Amino acid sequence: MIVWGVSALSHDAALAVVHDDRLLFAGHSERYSRAKNDALLHSGLLNEARAFGPPDQVVWYERPLVKKLRHLRAGQWEHALSRSDLPSRYLRSIGLRRNIPVTYASHHESHAWAGIATSGFDSAAVVVADAIGEFDCFSIFGYTARDGLRLRHRRRYPHSLGLLYSAFTRRCGFKPNEDEYILMGMAAFGKPRHVDDIVDAWIRLDGPGYALRANVHRGIGDWLPDARPEDLAASIQEITERVMLRAAVWAREEIGSPNLILMGGVALNCVSNAVVARDAGFSEVWIFPNPGDAGSSVGAVAAHLRRPLRWPGPYLGTRIDRELDIAAVVRSLTTEGIAAVANGPAEFGPRALGNRSLLADPRPADMRDRVNRVKGRERFRPFAPMIREEILHHHFDVPVRHTPYMQFTARCRNPGEHPAVVHVDGSSRVQSVSRDQHPALHALLTAWEDASGCPMLLNTSLNSRGEPLVNTWRDAERFGEREGVRVH
């Protein structure tokens, strides 16, 4: 039986293909349309999915009628009364046959099951935090293989930690629902001087979570107009860390599992994730490499099946059938300092993990600025190091056993040796690579260390500012031609 999981009509549309319990394919629409955060399923994505056979079932990642009730309650009459955004109508408009059944999973259960289905855990506490689902904004579940998923705590709209973070993203001059990761990077340049101000004005820490003092869906305006954006960023970042840590500690005490799963858009905050992993007392912490709404295309199917999925890792998208020439990549890095790689199946998730990556030597003091110029990024944003798993803890103080998907920050033990991958606060968002996980990437890191004596590489996404990750070889060639970077 072939089941499609679909996340669309909001932002970052995605589609996953599952055969029985095996995840075969998953992709982001934006990679095909080249339109950042594309909300609609692109024909190229649909065609790749259809190559696995026609679907017998489609599972939508949220419940549209419940969502419309929330629109009514919020006074969003246009959304509430519109029929154009009904999934059944939309799916027929893109060619889905009427006789194919469409079912619906709840938004937060789709998030939770994406984590559960790929974790390998028999039991777990599951914390889901995002902007908003149908009504739920913050949920804590208990999961066991025997009893399934059980809700233990929730906060509903308008009490949203994700919306509060987005409101501060807007307040600091960035684009909400897109630039939150930039705000997280900016936080390291500020001081959390306004934590008490935020608690007094916007949020009350309450029980296992929090409650908002006001609806921030439309932002917070020019609140504290004389405050430095860097200090506001540091302050909302500390609030986020406190909320997530309180929730995780409560979940451990109440649910009793040694395993934690973090999901939802807030789980992309790798600084907060590291605090939770270090201080909440869990033995294992798992975050699906695509914890936001796009990843819920996978979670929707798992929620429908109510069982784990067999998945091969995050390399699930469009395949570039080119063998990586490791010697050529090392030559480019040695002579030019920078090289692009585009081969194998594309990463499913927001982070480039070696198949659509821009790599660089992390040792030169000016390398961060060089790569930022290539990508057209803000100068203050950090870059990630990529290192072989077996030497990870020699170079980084990581709060978890391994970090293959860049989900946790860590202290670099020798920051002066690799300045391009160490942020201003001394932290790095590390990607560890094992031989089993990615043999070619592991071999590249080994060859690079043999040639240079350097145990790591700078790894960032292969795209220019405002663009999605490259998807095809032609996309990668265009990037290389435009930016003057050799692509392998």
N, C-alpha and C positions, 0 to 999 in steps of 0.2 A: 504494500500500500504506500503510495506517495502522498505526502502531506506537505502543503506549503504553509509556512508561517509568514504573515505579512504585517509590517508596520509602515503606515503611510498616512497621508492627508494631514499631517501635523508638521513635522520637520524630520529630515534625515531618513527618508523612506528606505526600507530594506526588505529583502525577501530571503527566506531560508527554505531549503529543500531537504526533507527527511524521508528516507525509505525505511519503513518499519520503525526501527529505533536508531538508525544510522544517519548522522548528519552528513549530507553529501556536498552541499554548496550553500554559501551565504554571501550576499553582496550588498553594497550600498548603491543606491540609485545615482547619487551625486558623482560617483566615479565614471559613470557612463555619460551622463548629461553634461558634465563639467560645470554644473551649477551648484555652488556650495549649499549644503543642507537642503537639497531638492526634496520636496514633500511628495512628489508623484513618482510612481514606478516607471522607469525608463524602458523603452522597447528593447534596448540591448540587454538589460538585466532580465527582462521577461523571457527573451529568446534563450539566454543561457540556462535559465531555470527549466524551460520547456525541453531542452536537450536531454534532460534526465527522464523524460516521459511526462504525459499530462497528469495533472494532480487529480487524486481521488477525493481530496478534502482540502479545504482552506481554513486556517484558523487565524482570526484577526486578533491583534495584540491588546485590544481594550474593548469595553462594552459601550457602543456608541449612544444608545438611548439613555443610559445612566449619565454619560458625559453631557448629553443635552439637558438633563435635569439640573446639572451644575451650572450650565450656561444660563438657564432660566433663573436660578437662584442668584447668580451674579449679575443679572440684568443685561446679559449679552444676547439680546433678542435676535440679532441677525444670525448668529451661530445656532441659537436654540431652534429657530424656525426653518433653517435651511435644510433642504433635502439633498442638495448636491454633494454633501460630504458624508452621505450614508454609505458605508462600505459595500453593501450589496449592489447598490446602483453603480458605484465606482468600479467594482470588480467586473461587472458586466460590460462597462464601457471600454475596458482594456482587453476584452475578448474571453473572459471566463464564461464557460457554458452554464446555462441556468440550472442544469441538473446536478452540478457539483455542489455539495453541501458546504455552507459557510457557518462556522461556529465562532464563538467569542470567548476569550479569556479576559479576566479583569487585568487592569493595567499593572497593578503591583504584584499580582500573582505571576504575570508574565515575566516581570523583572526577577522575582524570587526563583522561579523555575529555571530561568536561564542559568542562574548560579548553581542551583541544586543539581541540575541535569548534567553539568560538566565538572562537578567538584570531586566526584568519587566518594563523597561522605555518606555514611549510613545514618548519621544524625548531625544536626547543625542548628545553631541560632542564626537567623537570617534577618539582617537589617536592610530595609529598602528606604532610601531617601532621595527625593527628586524634587522637581518644581511642582508638578501636579499630575495626577492620573485622572480618573473620573472625578472622584472626590478626595481620595486618599493622597497624602503628601509625605507621610512618614509612617512606616509600618515595621513592626517586629514580629517575626514568626518563629515558631519552633517546628523543626522537621525531623521525622524519623522515617526510615524505610518502611516500617510497619504501619505507622499511623498517618503518614503523609504530612501535609502542611497545615499548621494550626496558627491562626492569628492570636497574638498575645497582647499587642498594644498598637494603637494607631493615632495619628493626628490627621484631621481632615481639613480641606480648604476652608478658610484661607491661611491655615497655620502651616506654612511651607518654609522649611529651611532653604530649599533650593531657590524659591522665589525671592527670599531675603538676600541670598548671595547674588542673584541676578540683579536685584535692585541696587546693590552696592556696585556691581559691575557697571551699570548705567551711570550711577552717581560719579564714578571715577572716570567717565569719558569713554567707556568701551561699549560694545554692542551686547546687550543681554541675550541670553540663550545661545551665545556663540563664543564670547570672549572671556568666559569665566576662568579659563586656564591662564589667560594673560594676567588677570587680577591676582591669581594665586602666585604667579611669578613675581609680580610687583610687591607683594606683601613682604618679601624678604628685605626690601629697601626701606621699610618703614618701621615704626614702633607701635605696639598695640595700645596707644594712648586713649582710645575712645571706646574701650570695651564697656566701661561703666555707663557711658553715654548711650551705647546701643542697648544695653540691658534696660536702662531707664525708659528709653523711647520706643523700642521695637520688639524686644523679646524677653520673656520670663523663663528662666530655667526651671523646669517643673517635672518632678518625678523622673521617669526614665528618659524624658525628652525635653520638651519645651512647649511654650504657647506664645504666639505672636500677640502683641498689643494693638496692632492695626493691620489692615489689609495692605500689603505692599505690591499687589499684582501690577499696579501701574507705576511702580517706582517710589522713591522717597524724595523726589525733587532735588533741590539744592540744599539738603540738610547739612548742617554745620558748614556753611559756605567758606569759612576761613581755614578749614582743616586741610592738611596735605593729603592728596589722594593716596600716597604711599602709606600713611598712617591709618587711613580708613581701611585700606586693603589689609593691612596687618591686623587690624582690630576685628574685622568680620571673619578673617581667617582663624583667629584664636577662638572666636565664638563658635565657629563650625567645628573646630577640634574638640571643644568642650562638650558640645551637644553629642557628637558622634561617640566620644569616649564614654559619656554617661550612659548612653543607650547600650553600648556594647557591654559595659560592666553589668548593667541591669540584666541584659539578656543572658550573660553567663551565669549570674546568680539564680535567675528565675528558671531558665531552661535546662541548665546543667550539662550541656554538651561541651566537649573540649574544642569544637570546631565552630568557626564563624564564617558566614558568607556576607559580603557587602555588595549591594547592588543599587541601581538607580544612578542618575547623573552625578550625584554628590560623591559616589564611589570613584569618580575620575579624579578626585582631589587627592593626589598621591602624598601630600604633606599630612593631611588628616589621616589617611590610611596608615601611614607610618606610626603616628601617635597611637592609634588604636592597636595596631599589631604589637607595639612595644609595651603598652601599659594596661591593656584590658584583661590580660591573663589567659588568653586562648592558646592552645597548642598549635593550631593551624588556622590560617586566614586565607580564604579563597575569594577572588574577584574574577568573574568572567571577563575576558579581555575586551568585551564590548558591553559594559554594564548599563549604557543608556538605552534610549528607546529603540534604536536600530537593532541592538542585541535582543530586544524583546520579540523580534521575529522568530528567533530560536526558542525563547522562553514560552511563547504562545503555544508552539507545538508540544513542548514538554508538559505544559500545564494541561493540555488536552489529553495527552497520553498518560499523565500522572506517573511517569517513570523516567529514570535517567536515560540519556542518549549516549551512544557511542560517537565520539567526535575525535578528529585527528589533530586537533589544535586549531589555532586561529587562522591558518593559511587556507582559506576556504573559497576565495573569489576567482576572478578571471586569471587564467593560466598564461604565462609567457613561456613558451617552450624553447628556452635557451639555457644551456649549461653554463653555470658561473665559472668564468676563467679566473681562478684564484690568483695565479701568477700575474695576470694582467692587472687585476685590481691592486695588488701589492705594488706593482711598478708605478701605477698612477698615484697611489698614496705616497710613495717614496719620492717621486719627482715633482708632483704638483700639490701634494698635501690633501687633496680632495678627490673623491671618486663617487660616482653614482652607480647603484646596482638595481636592476629590474629584471627579475627572473622568477619562475615558479608561480604558484597561485598567490593572488593578492591577499593581504591581511584583511580580516573582517574585524573592524574596530578602528578607533581614531588614531592609533599609534602605528608608525612604521616600525616593523620588527625584523627588518633585514631583507625583505623581498621587494620593497619599494622604498629604498633608503638612500640618503645622501650621507656618505661616510667621510671622516676627516681625521687627521692626526691631532690628538688632543693636547699635544705638548707645547706648540708655539703660543706665545702670549697673545698674538693677534689673531689666532684662528677663529675665536668666537666672532669677532668683527668681520672676518672674511666670509664666514658662512652666513652670517646675518645679511651681508650685502648681496650674496647670491640669492637668498630667499626673500629679501625685502622685508625683514622682520624688525621689530623694535630691538634696540641694542640691549635692553635690560633682560631679555628673556633667556632662560637657561637652556643648555643642551644636555642630552643624556649620554652617559658612557655605556658601551657594550663590552662585556667581558666574559671570558669562559667561566662556567659555573664552578669548576673545581678550584679556581683561585679567587672567587668572589670575595670571600671573607678575609683574604689576605690584604685586600685593598679598600674594602668598604665595611663600615659598621652597620650591617643590615639587620633589621628587626625580624626577618623571616629567613627560612632556610635557603630559599632561592627566589628570584624575582624575574621570571622570563618575559613579563609583559609590561615592564616599566610602570608598576602600580604603587611603588613605595619609594620614598626618598631615604637616603642613607648618608652618613658622614664619610667623606673620603679621608683615608688615613694619611695620605701624602698629597694634600691639595696643591702644593706648589709644583709638583711634577706634571700635573695634568690640568692646567688652569682653564682650558676651554670647556671642561665638563663639570666644573665646580661652581656652584652659584655663589652669590655674594655672602650668603649665610653659611657657607661651607658644606652645603648639601648637594647631593646628586640624585637624579631620578634614574636608577640603574636598571639595565637589562642584562640578565645573566643568560648565557647560552650553553646548553648541554649538548653533548654529541648525539644523544638520542633525539632531542627536540629538533635540532636543525644541523645535520652533519656538515653541510657545505659552509654554513656560517661559522661553525666551530673550527673547521679546517682553515677558513680565512683568518680568523683571529690567531690561530696557532702560527700560520705562515707569516702574518704581520709581526708577531712578537719575535719570531726567528730572524726576520729581516731587520727589524728596527730596535729591538729590545724593549718595546712598549707593549704592555699587557692588555691594552684596551683601545677602542676606537670611539670617536664621537659618532653618534647615530641620530639623524633627524629625518623627518619625512621628506620624500622626494616630491616637492611641490613648491610653487611660488606663493607669495602672500595672497590670500583671498581665494586660492584655488584648492580643489580637493586633491588628494593623493593621486599620482599618476596611476592609470589602470592598465593600459596596453603598452606594447613596445613603442608604438608610434608616439604615444603621449610622452614616454621617457625620452625619445629622440628629440622631440620638440623642446623639452626642458633643457636638454644638453646643448642644443643649438643656440637657444636663447641666452643661456647663462654661461656658456663657455666651459662646460664640465663634461668630462668623458664619461659615457654611460656603458656599463658592462652587463 
